Amino acid sequence: MLKRGRIDVAIGAVPDIQPYLDQLSYAPELWLYKGYDRLTCYNTPENRTFVDDLSERLKSLKVAGAYQQLSGNLYLDFDF
């Protein structure tokens, strides 16, 4: 679907999505909104609310060590 330009949403984790980043595009007339942990979406009120809520939960997981525990030796530390 990505190669055909028919994808509306992508959820991926670094480094898994890294090889595909150059294939992602967005409608340039729509501004993007960025949240924690590289969450990106179209900048609408609904999307901002969703991304802000999800960002808070992801921050809690990082602080609790869940990211590192789940990733094991693939964990890459980050600070946003």
trRosetta pair geometry for C-beta under 8 A, 3 or more apart (Angstrom, degrees):
i j d omega theta_ij theta_ji phi_ij phi_ji
1 4 5.8 -65 -146 45 33 105
1 6 4.9 -97 -160 78 82 89
1 7 4.5 109 128 -68 108 94
2 5 7.8 35 177 -68 30 29
2 7 5.1 -6 -85 -11 58 145
2 10 7.2 56 -92 -90 112 131
2 20 6.5 -16 165 -166 164 127
2 23 5.7 67 155 127 115 127
2 24 7.4 -52 -152 -85 112 65
3 23 7.0 -41 -88 -168 60 138
5 25 7.6 -20 -123 51 95 119
7 10 6.0 46 148 -59 133 97
10 17 7.3 118 151 -132 119 134
10 24 6.8 -107 32 -111 156 121
12 16 5.6 -142 -172 93 93 100
12 17 2.9 95 133 -66 141 130
12 20 7.3 -151 -104 58 174 126
13 16 5.0 53 68 27 77 115
13 17 6.5 142 55 -7 26 101
14 17 6.3 -64 -80 45 51 91
14 18 5.9 75 -137 -55 76 97
14 38 7.2 77 -27 28 121 154
14 76 6.8 -67 112 48 110 139
15 18 4.7 -26 -164 -7 68 132
15 74 7.4 -122 20 -173 106 106
15 76 7.3 95 -41 -17 96 139
17 20 5.5 -75 -169 50 64 106
17 21 6.5 88 137 -59 87 82
18 21 6.1 -29 -153 -15 34 115
20 23 5.1 -59 -170 38 70 115
20 24 6.7 78 136 -37 85 94
21 24 5.8 -48 -155 16 40 114
26 30 6.8 -102 156 69 105 105
26 32 6.4 67 107 -74 167 115
26 42 7.6 177 -165 -78 124 83
27 30 4.6 55 85 14 105 109
27 42 7.8 17 47 -102 106 117
30 42 5.0 -27 157 -136 133 105
30 43 7.0 173 170 31 81 81
31 42 7.5 99 76 -160 51 60
31 43 4.3 -27 94 24 97 137
32 40 5.4 -2 -178 -170 121 102
32 41 7.0 146 -155 76 74 25
32 42 6.7 -68 -109 -105 53 34
32 43 6.1 125 172 -34 7 97
33 40 7.1 155 78 -152 46 53
33 41 5.6 -25 59 66 94 77
33 42 7.1 26 12 123 96 19
33 43 4.0 126 -41 -96 103 79
33 44 8.0 -120 -3 18 137 43
33 47 6.1 141 48 114 135 114
33 48 5.6 -94 178 -88 165 81
33 51 6.2 164 114 44 113 158
34 38 7.2 -45 -156 -145 104 35
34 39 6.7 136 -162 80 53 59
34 40 5.2 -17 -102 -98 74 78
34 51 8.0 -156 173 168 16 148
35 39 3.8 -19 59 69 104 117
35 40 7.6 -158 20 -67 73 35
35 41 7.8 16 -6 10 108 101
35 51 3.8 -162 -39 165 141 106
35 52 6.4 -147 -116 -75 122 41
35 54 6.8 79 123 76 161 95
35 55 4.0 -129 174 -68 116 127
36 39 6.2 25 61 13 49 112
36 54 7.9 -159 51 107 100 74
36 55 3.5 123 16 -151 108 97
36 56 7.7 138 9 -47 145 30
36 58 5.3 176 102 77 122 123
36 59 5.6 -73 -163 -55 167 94
36 80 5.5 147 -143 92 69 135
37 55 7.1 180 20 -126 91 73
37 58 5.0 -96 2 150 141 149
37 62 7.8 -176 -71 -49 120 132
37 78 7.4 108 -113 94 71 142
37 80 6.3 -149 -56 14 42 152
38 80 7.8 -142 -36 -88 61 152
39 51 5.1 167 127 -146 131 103
39 54 6.4 143 -112 96 164 123
39 55 6.2 -127 30 -76 142 92
39 58 7.7 173 -34 3 127 158
41 44 7.9 -77 131 26 107 84
41 47 4.2 -154 121 -174 134 129
41 50 7.4 14 22 77 172 115
41 51 5.6 -154 18 -58 127 131
42 47 5.7 149 73 -15 67 168
43 47 6.7 -130 -122 76 17 127
43 48 6.8 41 -153 -59 62 102
44 47 4.6 86 52 11 84 104
44 48 6.9 -150 85 -9 40 86
45 48 5.8 -55 -147 34 29 111
45 49 6.5 29 157 -18 63 105
46 49 5.9 -56 -153 34 31 111
46 50 6.4 28 152 -16 65 108
47 50 5.6 -55 -145 40 34 112
47 51 5.9 27 160 -14 70 110
48 51 6.0 -58 -139 43 27 105
48 52 5.9 27 161 -20 64 111
49 52 6.0 -58 -144 38 24 110
49 53 6.3 22 158 -16 62 109
50 53 6.0 -62 -152 38 26 108
50 54 6.2 18 157 -12 65 112
51 54 5.7 -56 -140 43 31 108
51 55 5.9 40 156 -28 65 107
52 55 5.6 -50 -144 32 27 117
52 56 6.8 31 156 -20 60 101
53 56 6.0 -54 -157 30 31 110
53 57 6.8 24 151 -12 63 106
54 57 5.7 -58 -153 39 37 110
54 58 6.2 36 151 -19 70 106
55 58 5.7 -55 -145 38 31 110
55 59 6.3 36 154 -22 65 103
56 59 5.7 -50 -149 32 31 113
56 60 6.7 34 151 -20 62 104
57 60 5.6 -51 -153 33 34 114
57 61 6.7 37 149 -20 64 102
58 61 5.5 -50 -150 33 36 114
58 62 6.6 37 152 -19 66 102
59 62 5.8 -55 -152 35 33 110
59 63 6.3 31 153 -17 67 107
60 63 5.8 -55 -145 38 31 110
60 64 6.1 25 157 -14 65 112
61 64 5.9 -62 -145 43 28 108
61 66 4.1 -73 -166 57 84 126
61 67 5.7 99 131 -40 99 84
62 65 7.8 48 176 -65 30 21
62 66 7.3 -76 -66 48 24 80
62 67 5.0 5 -103 0 66 132
65 68 5.2 -55 -165 45 69 112
65 69 5.6 73 137 -27 86 104
66 69 5.5 -56 -142 39 33 112
66 70 6.0 26 163 -14 69 109
67 70 6.3 -64 -148 41 24 103
67 71 6.0 8 162 -8 64 119
67 75 6.6 115 134 -131 84 108
68 71 6.0 -64 -137 45 26 104
68 75 4.7 47 -128 -130 63 159
68 77 7.8 13 -87 -87 109 78
69 72 7.6 15 176 -64 27 56
71 74 4.7 -117 179 77 89 85
71 75 3.7 122 96 -74 129 77
71 76 7.7 -104 165 7 157 58
72 75 6.6 178 71 -22 23 97
